[in-house]
Amino acid sequence: MDGCTSCDGRCCARYHVTLTHSEVRRITHCGHDPLEYLAWLPVGSVKTNHPDIRLGTTYHYMALKRHADGRCVFAQVVDAGLRCSIHGIHPNSCSMYPMDPHRAMMRLRPICAVEWTFDKSKEQLNIEDMRARMEYSEIAQMWNSRKRKKRSARDFLKFAGIVDMG
């Protein structure tokens, strides 16, 4: 059962979705402008195991923006529920929900109304997600160690090979 087409989308409004470079690249490659959908959350503002990125003199996590009502920038209201407008390319943490990506286990009280099972495709996705996070950690470490004063979001996206912004 595909939970993302049979629930009301409460997870899309409850959680901040932090991203790796490969997830941003995938979403961007499908025609979405990263400067339109990315938020740069200050370190400590969300629980995540993603690496932080130095922009200017402060550190941030790369995440999906949220609307004023709290829902994900890609969550569309449909029939009194929320549906993902990028479902086929959405971030790994969305695909893995209700898995807790921070502890690699099922959430004790998932907010979905759908019964989930942990199958091989979820295991494979977890492996792919771990690989992407390791690669992203290396990119973040290289970026953060650079001796440059200019550290804008645009510069990071170019450095990480997410987009060619000229």
N, C-alpha and C positions, 0 to 999 in steps of 0.2 A: 504494500500500500504506500502511495506517495503522500506523506503527511502534509507536504506543502500545498497540495490541492484539495485537502479535505479538512482543514482546520480554519480558525479565524485569524491566524497570523499574530498571535500575541507576542511571540518571540521577536518579531520584526519591530515591535515598539518598546520592548523591555531592555534589550541588550545593545551595547555598543559593539560594533563589528570591527575589530582591528584586522589589518590586512598585511599580507606580504607583497613584495614587489611583483611576484608572478601572478597573484590575483589581480593586482591593479593593471598589469600588462594585459591580462586576458580580457578584463572589462573594457579597457581602453581600445584594444584591438577591434572590439565589436562596435566601435563608433562613439563611445562615451568619453567626454573630455574630463580627465582626472581633476582638473582645477574646478570643475563643476560639482563633482561628487565626493571629493576627498575632504576630510576634516583632519586637522592636526591637533590631537588631544594632548594636553600637558601630562607629563609623567606623573603617575600617582592618581590621576583622575578616573582611571578604569583599571579593572583587574585583567591583566593579560601577561602572557609569557613571550610576547613579541619584543624584539629589541627596540630601544628608543633611538630616535634620529635627532641629531643636533641641528637646529635651525636657528641661526643667529647665535645667541648665547644661552638658549634654553633647549630642553629636550622634550620630544613629543613622540606620540604613537600615530601611525598612519591608520585612519579609520574611515568608515563610510559616514557621510554627513547624515544628520537627522532633521526632519521637519520640526516646526515649532511644537507640534503635538507629540513629539517623541519618536515617531515611526521613522524607519530607515528611508533614506532618500529614494530608494528603488521600490519601496512598498506602496502599492496602489490600492485604494479602497475599492473593493468589488463585493457587491451583495453583503454589506454589513461586516465584511471581514477584510483582511489584507492579503494581497497576492504579490509575489515578487515579479517585477517587470524584467528581471535578468535571470530568471530561474535556471536556465541551462548553463549559465556562466557564473552563477553566484559564488561567493567566497566559500572556502572549504568548511569553515566553522558553521555556516548555514546548512551545508549538506550533511554535516555530522550531527547537528542538533537532534536529539537532546543529549548527545555526548558532551561532557564538559572537557573542552580541549586543554584546560589547565591541569586536569588530573587524570586524563585518559580513562574516564569511567562515565557511566550513565549518571545523569543528574538525579539526585535523590527525589526531588519533586519537580519534574518537568511541567511546564505550563501548557503543554499541548494536550488536546483532547483526543489525540490519536494514539493507539497502542503501537509502540515501536519495537522492533527486534534488531539485534546487532548481527548483521550478516557479513559475508565475505567482502562485499563491495564497500562496506563501511570500514573494514579492516584495511583494505587496499587504500582507501581514501586517507585513512589515518597515517599510513606509511608515506604516501605522497605529501601529505601536509607536513609531516616531520622533516622530510627532505627539503621542502620549500622553505620552512622556517630556518633550517640550518644554513641554506644558501643565503637567505635574507640576513641572517645574523652576521655572516661574513661581509656582506655588502655594507651593512650598517656600521660594522666595526671599522672598515676601510674609510667610509665617509666621515665618521666621527673623529678619526685620527688625523684627517687631513689638516694641514696648517693653513687654512683659508679663513679669512674673515667673513666673506660672503657665503652664506649658507641658507639660501632660500629654498622653499618647497620646489619651485621650478628647477633650480639647480640640482636638487636631489633626484627628482624624477628623471632628469637627463643622465646624471651620473649612474643611476641604477639601471639604465637601459630600458626604462619603462616607456618613454616616449622620446622622440627626436624633436626637440622644441626649437631648433635652429640656433 
